[in-house]
Amino acid sequence: MADSELENAPVARTRSISRERMALLFAVMLTTAAGNTAMQSVMPSIGTALEIDDVWISLAYSWSALLWVVCAPLWARRSDRRGRKAMMAVGLIGFASSMILCGFSLWLGLKGFLGGTAALIAFAIARSLYGGFGSAAPPAVQAYVASRTPRAERTQALSLIASSFGLGTVIGPALAPLMVLPFFGLTGPFIIFALIGLATLLALRLRLPNDEPQFPARGHSYDAPYAGASTSDIGQEDGEGEDLAEPSTLRWFEPRLRPWVTVALLGGHAQAMVLGIIGFLILDRLGLRDTPAQGTGPVGLVLMCGAIATLLAQWALIPRLDLGPRAATLSGIAIAAAGVAYLSAAQNLHAIALAYAVASLGFGLFRPGSTAGTSLAVNRAEQGQASGITASVSGASFIYAPALGVWLYGHSDWLGFGLIGALCLTVLLYGWGALERDKALTA
């Protein structure tokens, strides 16, 4: 096609993602989320059985989270060149490998073949596979959806993808107690979810078509290795006349992204601290420290209640109320702060579950809001990088925040929950003045 014809070709509206493709994308996120929350529901009991201090259990995730921060943007940029499907496959391989090796390391410790400290170190090393390679999948899924969704509908589309994580956090804790098997014991969920990850990888390979990288190829000849899309195809995938030029490298705190990255980072730290504390809080307040194996049920129940509340936010409240990024972010962090305040005083299982559900409802509004705000702050050609920044910021929240929250909680309940409340309040006050209005974002 001549250059003049290419320039004059109409830009078609974004092509909708078919149900089968959306189901595959949903499954990728669902599998990793379910596996990780199943792991979180048994780790407090495993740590207690290995006689390891709570803060070291939380710190075992730090190296993986740091790798996530470093690697997620790299994988996101690579997905622009290699395609989203390839990076999803890399992420699933990293997830499955990590789960198998993590489970085996902890099993050796629980059976007495390794000491508690050695088992935890082996766990942390195996977990790094998830931070290094598992971080390839979420940015690729987000970029795949964002690049095929009109601006006005992007909050709801990304909310649907985020809700796959929410559904996974329901399924994981619900199934974890059932996966505590006679031979594998508390490590059963690791092995089973590794097999589920491999099954999801197979379905992805067989059923999701190869996607052709769009943006780096723009401006080059169409007989390049990634050629093959017609002009209409290019218009459909880029959509809506947004800037189709080769994107510049995005930075975390460049002016367009600074407000959204700041609130995501502060609010993410608050959420990470709650997640770090909740399992140990349940064991303490229900008096289960001496019988850690009995803690998997209550911990799983509370995590499941929180996950259901997250789904309520992402599947019902955001689409029903037509919440934009700013409204979802600010209302969510306010509700989360109220839930955290209630959680700090809850003493029985019912009160803990209710308080955690309220906090999760708030974070379930906050996360999609800040994610959509980051996406809408840049043009369509920069969606891969924006998704990488989103995943990187999310990972940064888990480098030290869970361990810090557990350490403060171990010294005083009020220190831990006071810092979480202060972070939520800071997000609310800063975001009120700094975040762009929803009408301007979605225009």
Helices and strands as residue ranges (DSSP letters): H 3-8, H 19-49, H 54-59, H 62-82, H 84-110, H 116-132, G 134-136, H 137-146, G 151-153, H 154-175, G 176-179, H 188-207, H 231-238, H 258-285, G 292-295, H 296-311, I 312-317, H 318-321, H 325-345, H 349-376, G 380-382, H 383-396, H 401-411, H 413-434, H 438-442
